[in-house]
């Protein structure tokens, strides 16, 4: 079947997929940064905003949160040492030098561009491992899974990291086929970039590890100079960056991360399997019906498509290692979507071509499964785009109007930094100690979007700058 598909039709279909993938990600592009997981997006966007405003310093990324919440230490400079700031540089430069779109829109566009590159790479990888139909379906699934549509138009580093990792995997596969040094260089370059963003992207290399051990006996691997040099090229920047983070800030700017792995002891417990494989993969990502081609594809890949099989194994290892974070936050599953797309494509290819069953029935099943996968998947994520708290946006505008740019504020929002980001001011997203202690640490204004006990008490102590039924701003240096 694959050999009979005209190349012109293949590439025309791919063009439509790429255009369609771009168009669906433009949905609500202009929405304020107050949608689902806006707290994590706000932290990323803050670094980009300060780069655009103050200039780019790769070694000293900063954000607006100066509290102890994320790092466990007072962070008066607002250091933000997590992923290497590739995304933030692209975001800041695009906004500053290209313009036309708003700052938040450019953040989303950088992720969208990364997703389109990944879509094309998955086409190449699917075509190489499955065939032409597999390449098209891999690209289609990645481009149009509703879960993935949302999480590849957010202001987060994950879409760019996935792009780097899939590029690294693809060029690694090509290298072992052709043994050309340029492909090994590209593989190591993209994996180096991916690991600088998040070490978990190393799990994308599991298929390459398998191929290496298949190609070379264990005792000869350490004699493969090119492979060892490539590994050094990948790992050395990662360790330099991590060493710099630790040395320069003494953990002041590094968010607490021990909880990510198994902080609540949930790994492999019944709740782990339910949340990851039932609620997230089966329901939210694959829309229930995508499980059918996925399961077939995974089984089919065990013997026939080792790259796909070991990609899936790598993602299982990732989910198992980073258990607590994957259970608590659904954006952590962004990493596994390429492997899911390849497995689904393998299953679709088998259903389309397998001659054991009636062809019409099999192909109806393909369209029915993919259609319901998309429909049910959209139903699961449609609320992610909603803005439920416009008051933080209005209050942020008021702060920018009434509060000096260099002032530090207290903007309590249950520790959520999305409110702080709207103000474009450094400060604290929670009142975690006495108001006097915060003033002593540099707090100048108190901003609130609800009239709770703390707010009512502070209103009696400090002068009101401005007040509406939705928010209040108090000057902490003028007592009543």
C-alpha positions as CSV (number, residue, x, y, z in Angstrom):
1,X,0.0,0.0,0.0
2,X,2.7,2.5,1.0
3,X,4.7,2.0,-2.2
4,X,1.6,2.9,-4.3
5,X,1.1,6.3,-2.6
6,X,2.4,8.9,-5.1
7,X,5.1,11.1,-3.5
8,X,3.3,14.2,-4.6
9,X,0.2,13.1,-2.7
10,X,2.3,12.4,0.4
11,X,3.9,15.8,0.4
12,X,0.6,17.6,-0.4
13,X,-1.0,15.8,2.6
14,X,1.9,16.8,4.8
15,X,1.6,20.5,3.7
16,X,-2.1,20.4,4.6
17,X,-1.3,18.8,8.0
18,X,1.4,21.5,8.7
19,X,-1.0,24.3,7.7
20,X,-3.8,22.8,9.7
21,X,-1.6,22.3,12.7
22,X,-0.6,25.9,12.6
23,X,-4.2,27.2,12.2
24,X,-5.6,25.2,15.1
25,X,-2.9,26.5,17.4
26,X,-3.9,30.0,16.6
27,X,-7.1,29.5,18.5
28,X,-7.2,32.1,21.3
29,X,-3.7,33.2,20.6
30,X,-4.5,36.6,22.0
31,X,-5.9,35.3,25.3
32,X,-4.3,36.8,28.5
33,X,-1.8,34.6,30.2
34,X,-4.3,33.3,32.8
35,X,-5.5,30.0,31.3
36,X,-4.7,26.5,32.4
37,X,-1.3,26.1,34.2
38,X,-0.8,29.9,33.9
39,X,1.4,29.8,37.0
40,X,4.1,27.7,35.2
41,X,3.6,29.7,32.0
42,X,4.0,33.0,34.0
43,X,7.3,31.9,35.4
44,X,8.7,31.1,31.9
45,X,7.2,34.3,30.4
46,X,8.7,36.4,33.3
47,X,12.2,35.4,32.3
48,X,11.5,36.3,28.7
49,X,10.0,39.6,29.7
50,X,13.0,40.7,31.7
51,X,15.3,39.6,28.9
52,X,13.3,41.9,26.5
53,X,13.3,44.7,29.0
54,X,16.8,44.6,30.6
55,X,18.8,42.7,28.0
56,X,19.8,39.0,27.6
57,X,22.2,37.4,30.1
58,X,22.2,33.7,29.5
59,X,23.9,32.9,32.8
60,X,21.6,35.0,35.0
61,X,17.9,34.4,34.1
62,X,15.5,36.1,36.4
63,X,11.7,36.1,37.1
64,X,9.4,38.1,39.3
65,X,9.0,35.7,42.3
66,X,11.4,36.7,45.1
67,X,9.7,34.6,47.8
68,X,10.9,31.4,49.4
69,X,8.0,29.3,48.0
70,X,9.7,27.7,44.9
71,X,13.3,27.5,46.1
72,X,13.1,27.2,49.9
73,X,15.4,30.2,50.1
74,X,14.9,34.0,50.0
75,X,15.5,35.0,46.4
76,X,15.8,38.8,46.4
77,X,17.3,39.0,42.9
78,X,14.6,36.7,41.5
79,X,17.0,34.1,40.0
80,X,15.4,31.5,37.9
81,X,17.7,28.5,37.3
82,X,15.8,25.7,35.7
83,X,16.0,25.1,31.9
84,X,18.8,26.8,29.9
85,X,17.0,29.8,28.5
86,X,16.8,28.9,24.8
87,X,13.1,29.5,24.7
88,X,13.3,32.8,26.6
89,X,16.0,34.1,24.2
90,X,13.8,33.2,21.2
91,X,10.8,34.7,22.8
92,X,12.4,38.0,23.8
93,X,14.2,38.5,20.5
94,X,11.1,37.7,18.4
95,X,9.1,40.3,20.3
96,X,11.8,42.9,20.4
97,X,13.0,42.7,16.8
98,X,10.1,41.3,14.8
99,X,7.2,42.9,16.7
100,X,3.7,43.0,15.2
101,X,2.4,40.5,17.8
102,X,2.0,41.1,21.6
103,X,4.6,39.8,24.0
104,X,2.4,36.8,25.1
105,X,1.5,36.0,21.5
106,X,5.1,35.8,20.6
107,X,5.7,33.3,23.5
108,X,2.9,31.1,22.1
109,X,4.2,31.5,18.5
110,X,7.7,30.2,19.5
111,X,6.1,27.1,20.9
112,X,3.9,26.7,17.8
113,X,6.9,27.0,15.5
114,X,8.7,24.3,17.6
115,X,5.6,22.1,17.3
116,X,5.5,22.4,13.5
117,X,9.2,21.4,13.3
118,X,8.4,18.4,15.5
119,X,5.5,17.5,13.3
120,X,7.8,17.4,10.2
121,X,10.4,15.4,12.0
122,X,7.9,12.9,13.1
123,X,6.8,12.5,9.5
124,X,10.4,11.7,8.6
125,X,10.8,9.4,11.5
126,X,7.5,7.6,10.9
127,X,8.2,7.3,7.2
128,X,11.6,5.8,8.0
129,X,10.4,3.3,10.6
130,X,6.9,2.5,9.3
131,X,6.5,3.8,5.7
132,X,4.8,6.7,4.0
133,X,1.4,6.1,5.5
134,X,3.1,5.9,9.0
135,X,4.9,9.1,8.4
136,X,1.7,10.9,7.5
137,X,-0.3,9.5,10.4
138,X,2.5,10.3,12.9
139,X,2.5,13.9,11.7
140,X,-1.3,14.0,11.8
141,X,-1.6,12.7,15.3
142,X,1.0,15.0,16.7
143,X,-0.5,18.0,14.9
144,X,-4.1,17.4,15.8
145,X,-4.3,15.7,19.2
146,X,-6.3,18.3,21.2
147,X,-4.2,17.8,24.3
148,X,-1.1,18.4,22.2
149,X,-2.6,21.4,20.4
150,X,-3.1,23.2,23.7
151,X,0.3,22.2,25.2
152,X,2.2,23.2,22.1
153,X,0.9,26.8,22.1
154,X,1.7,27.6,25.7
155,X,4.5,29.7,27.0
156,X,6.5,26.7,28.3
157,X,9.9,25.3,27.4
158,X,8.6,21.8,26.7
159,X,7.6,22.2,23.0
160,X,11.0,23.5,22.2
161,X,12.7,20.7,24.2
162,X,10.6,18.1,22.4
163,X,11.6,19.6,19.1
164,X,15.3,19.3,20.0
165,X,14.9,15.7,21.3
166,X,13.0,14.4,18.3
167,X,15.6,16.0,16.0
168,X,18.3,14.3,18.0
169,X,16.5,11.0,17.8
170,X,15.9,11.3,14.0
171,X,19.5,12.2,13.2
172,X,20.7,9.4,15.5
173,X,18.7,6.9,13.6
174,X,20.0,8.2,10.3
175,X,23.6,8.1,11.6
176,X,23.4,4.4,12.4
177,X,22.0,3.8,8.9
178,X,24.6,5.8,7.0
179,X,27.5,6.2,9.5
180,X,28.1,9.7,8.3
181,X,29.8,12.0,10.9
182,X,27.6,15.0,10.0
183,X,24.5,13.1,11.2
184,X,26.2,12.1,14.5
185,X,27.1,15.7,15.0
186,X,23.5,16.9,14.5
187,X,22.3,14.2,16.8
188,X,24.6,15.2,19.6
189,X,24.0,18.9,19.0
190,X,20.2,18.6,19.3
191,X,20.4,16.2,22.3
192,X,22.9,18.6,24.0
193,X,20.3,21.4,23.5
194,X,17.5,19.1,24.8
195,X,19.3,18.1,27.9
196,X,20.2,21.7,28.7
197,X,16.5,22.4,28.8
198,X,15.5,19.3,30.8
199,X,17.6,16.2,31.7
200,X,14.5,14.1,31.2
201,X,14.8,14.5,27.4
202,X,17.6,12.0,27.7
203,X,15.0,9.3,27.6
204,X,14.5,10.0,23.9
205,X,17.9,8.4,23.4
206,X,16.8,5.0,24.6
207,X,16.3,3.7,21.0
208,X,19.8,4.9,20.1
209,X,21.2,3.0,23.1
210,X,19.5,-0.1,21.9
211,X,20.8,0.3,18.3
212,X,24.3,0.9,19.7
213,X,24.4,-2.3,21.6
214,X,22.9,-4.2,18.7
215,X,25.6,-2.8,16.3
216,X,28.6,-3.1,18.6
217,X,29.6,-5.8,21.1
218,X,29.9,-4.4,24.6
219,X,33.7,-4.8,24.7
220,X,34.0,-2.8,21.4
221,X,31.7,0.1,22.4
222,X,34.4,1.9,24.3
223,X,36.6,1.8,21.2
224,X,34.0,3.7,19.2
225,X,35.8,7.1,19.4
226,X,33.2,9.0,17.4
227,X,30.3,7.8,19.7
228,X,32.3,8.6,22.8
229,X,33.1,12.1,21.6
230,X,29.4,12.6,20.7
231,X,28.4,11.5,24.2
232,X,30.9,14.0,25.7
233,X,29.5,16.7,23.4
234,X,26.0,16.0,24.8
235,X,26.9,15.7,28.5
236,X,29.6,18.3,29.1
237,X,27.3,21.4,28.4
238,X,24.7,19.8,30.7
239,X,27.0,19.3,33.6
240,X,28.6,22.8,33.1
241,X,25.1,24.4,33.2
242,X,24.0,22.4,36.3
243,X,27.3,23.1,38.0
244,X,27.0,26.8,37.3
245,X,23.5,26.8,38.7
246,X,24.6,25.3,41.9
247,X,27.9,27.2,42.3
248,X,26.6,30.6,41.5
249,X,23.4,30.7,43.4
250,X,23.9,28.1,46.2
251,X,20.5,26.7,45.3
252,X,18.8,30.2,45.9
253,X,17.5,30.2,42.3
254,X,16.8,26.5,41.9
255,X,13.2,25.4,42.6
256,X,12.8,22.4,44.9
257,X,12.8,19.3,42.7
258,X,13.1,16.3,45.0
259,X,9.3,16.0,45.1
260,X,9.2,15.4,41.3
261,X,10.3,11.8,41.4
262,X,8.3,10.0,44.1
263,X,7.7,12.7,46.8
264,X,4.4,11.3,47.8
265,X,5.2,7.6,47.3
266,X,2.7,7.2,44.5
267,X,5.0,5.4,42.1
268,X,3.5,2.1,40.9
269,X,0.6,2.3,43.4
270,X,-2.9,1.9,42.0
271,X,-3.4,5.7,41.8
272,X,-0.3,6.0,39.6
273,X,-1.6,3.6,37.0
274,X,-5.1,5.2,37.1
275,X,-3.9,8.7,36.8
276,X,-1.1,8.2,34.2
277,X,-2.5,5.4,32.0
278,X,-6.3,5.8,32.4
279,X,-7.0,9.5,33.1
280,X,-4.1,11.0,31.2
281,X,-2.9,8.8,28.3
282,X,-6.1,6.9,27.6
283,X,-8.7,9.6,28.3
284,X,-7.1,13.0,28.0
285,X,-4.5,12.5,25.4
286,X,-5.8,9.6,23.2
287,X,-9.4,10.3,23.7
288,X,-10.2,6.7,24.6
289,X,-10.5,5.5,21.0
290,X,-6.9,6.3,20.2
291,X,-6.0,3.4,22.5
292,X,-7.1,0.9,19.9
293,X,-4.4,1.8,17.2
294,X,-1.9,2.7,20.0
295,X,-2.2,-0.8,21.5
296,X,-1.9,-2.5,18.1
297,X,1.0,-0.3,17.1
298,X,2.9,-1.0,20.3
299,X,2.5,-4.7,19.9
300,X,3.4,-4.6,16.3
301,X,6.5,-2.5,17.1
302,X,8.0,-5.2,19.4
303,X,9.4,-7.2,16.6
304,X,9.1,-5.0,13.5
305,X,9.8,-1.4,14.6
306,X,12.4,-1.3,17.3
307,X,12.9,2.4,17.3
308,X,9.2,2.9,18.1
309,X,9.1,0.2,20.6
310,X,12.1,1.5,22.5
311,X,10.8,5.1,22.2
312,X,7.7,3.9,24.1
313,X,9.9,2.1,26.6
314,X,11.9,5.2,27.2
315,X,8.7,7.2,27.8
316,X,7.6,4.5,30.3
317,X,10.9,4.9,32.1
318,X,10.4,8.6,32.2
319,X,6.9,8.3,33.6
320,X,8.1,5.9,36.2
321,X,11.1,8.0,37.3
322,X,9.2,11.3,37.4
323,X,6.2,9.7,39.0
324,X,4.8,12.4,41.3
325,X,5.2,15.3,38.9
326,X,3.5,13.3,36.1
327,X,0.6,12.5,38.4
328,X,0.2,16.0,39.8
329,X,0.6,18.0,36.5
330,X,-0.7,17.0,33.1
331,X,1.8,19.2,31.2
332,X,4.6,16.8,32.1
333,X,3.1,14.3,29.6
334,X,4.0,16.7,26.7
335,X,7.2,14.7,26.5
336,X,5.5,11.4,25.7
337,X,3.3,12.6,22.8
338,X,5.8,11.8,20.0
339,X,6.2,8.2,21.1
340,X,2.4,7.9,21.4
341,X,2.0,9.4,17.9
342,X,4.5,6.9,16.4
343,X,2.7,3.9,18.1
344,X,-0.7,5.1,16.9
345,X,0.7,5.5,13.4
346,X,2.1,2.0,13.5
347,X,-1.3,0.7,14.6
348,X,-3.1,2.6,11.8
349,X,-0.6,1.3,9.3
350,X,-1.3,-2.3,10.4
351,X,-5.1,-1.9,10.3
352,X,-4.9,-0.3,6.9
353,X,-2.7,-3.0,5.3
354,X,-3.4,-6.2,7.2
355,X,-5.1,-8.6,4.8
356,X,-6.4,-11.1,7.4
357,X,-9.6,-9.0,8.0
358,X,-12.0,-7.3,5.6
359,X,-10.4,-4.2,4.2
360,X,-13.5,-2.0,4.4
361,X,-14.1,-2.9,8.0
362,X,-10.4,-2.2,8.9
363,X,-10.3,1.2,7.3
364,X,-13.7,2.2,8.7
365,X,-12.2,1.4,12.1
366,X,-9.2,3.6,11.4
367,X,-11.3,6.7,10.5
368,X,-13.7,6.0,13.4
369,X,-10.9,5.6,16.0
370,X,-9.0,8.7,14.8
371,X,-12.2,10.7,14.6
372,X,-13.5,9.8,18.1
373,X,-9.9,10.2,19.5
374,X,-10.0,13.8,18.3
375,X,-13.5,14.6,19.4
376,X,-13.3,13.1,22.8
377,X,-9.8,14.5,23.3
378,X,-11.2,18.0,22.6
379,X,-14.0,17.5,25.1
380,X,-11.3,16.7,27.7
381,X,-9.2,19.9,27.2
382,X,-11.7,22.5,26.0
383,X,-11.8,24.2,29.4
384,X,-8.0,24.7,29.4
385,X,-8.4,27.8,27.2
386,X,-10.8,29.5,29.6
387,X,-9.9,32.6,31.6
388,X,-11.6,32.3,34.9
389,X,-10.0,35.2,36.8
390,X,-10.0,38.3,34.7
391,X,-9.6,40.4,37.9
392,X,-5.9,39.6,38.0
393,X,-5.5,41.0,34.5
394,X,-7.4,44.2,35.4
395,X,-5.4,44.5,38.7
396,X,-2.1,44.0,36.9
397,X,-3.0,47.0,34.6
398,X,-3.8,49.1,37.6
399,X,-0.5,48.2,39.3
400,X,1.4,49.2,36.2
401,X,-0.5,52.5,36.3
402,X,-0.2,53.4,40.0
403,X,2.9,51.6,41.2
404,X,6.4,52.6,40.3
405,X,8.3,50.2,38.1
406,X,11.0,49.5,40.6
407,X,8.6,48.9,43.5
408,X,8.3,45.5,45.1
409,X,4.8,44.3,45.8
410,X,2.9,41.6,47.7
411,X,0.4,40.1,45.4
412,X,-1.2,37.2,47.3
413,X,-2.8,34.6,45.0
414,X,-2.3,31.3,47.0
415,X,1.3,31.3,45.8
416,X,0.3,31.4,42.2
417,X,2.7,33.7,40.3
418,X,0.2,34.3,37.4
419,X,-1.1,37.4,39.3
420,X,2.5,38.6,39.9
421,X,3.3,38.3,36.2
422,X,0.3,40.5,35.3
423,X,1.7,43.3,37.5
424,X,5.2,43.1,35.9
425,X,6.7,43.8,39.3
426,X,9.0,41.8,41.5
427,X,7.4,40.5,44.7
428,X,5.8,37.9,46.8
429,X,2.8,35.8,45.6
430,X,1.8,34.9,49.1
431,X,1.8,36.4,52.6
432,X,4.0,33.8,54.3
433,X,5.1,35.9,57.3
434,X,4.2,39.1,59.1
435,X,3.6,42.1,57.0
436,X,6.3,44.0,58.8
437,X,8.9,41.3,58.0
438,X,7.9,41.6,54.3
439,X,8.3,45.4,54.5
440,X,11.7,45.0,56.1
441,X,12.6,42.7,53.1
442,X,11.7,45.5,50.6
443,X,7.9,45.2,50.1
444,X,6.5,48.6,49.0
445,X,2.9,47.9,48.1
446,X,0.2,45.4,48.9
447,X,-2.2,44.3,46.0
448,X,-5.2,42.1,46.5
449,X,-8.0,40.8,44.3
450,X,-10.1,39.6,47.2
451,X,-11.1,41.2,50.5
452,X,-10.1,38.4,52.8
453,X,-9.0,38.7,56.5
454,X,-5.5,39.8,55.7
455,X,-6.6,42.5,53.2
456,X,-9.2,43.9,55.6
457,X,-6.6,44.1,58.3
458,X,-4.1,45.8,56.1
459,X,-6.7,48.3,54.9
460,X,-6.9,49.6,58.5
461,X,-3.1,50.0,58.7
462,X,-2.0,51.4,55.4
463,X,-3.1,54.1,53.0
464,X,-5.2,53.1,50.0
465,X,-3.7,54.0,46.6
466,X,-6.7,52.9,44.6
467,X,-9.7,50.7,45.3
468,X,-12.5,49.1,43.3
469,X,-14.9,46.2,44.0
470,X,-12.4,43.9,42.4
471,X,-9.1,45.0,43.8
472,X,-7.2,47.2,46.2
473,X,-3.7,48.6,46.2
474,X,-2.1,49.8,49.5
475,X,1.0,51.8,50.1
476,X,3.0,50.0,52.8
477,X,5.1,53.0,53.5
478,X,2.2,55.2,54.5
479,X,0.5,54.1,57.7
480,X,-2.9,55.4,58.7
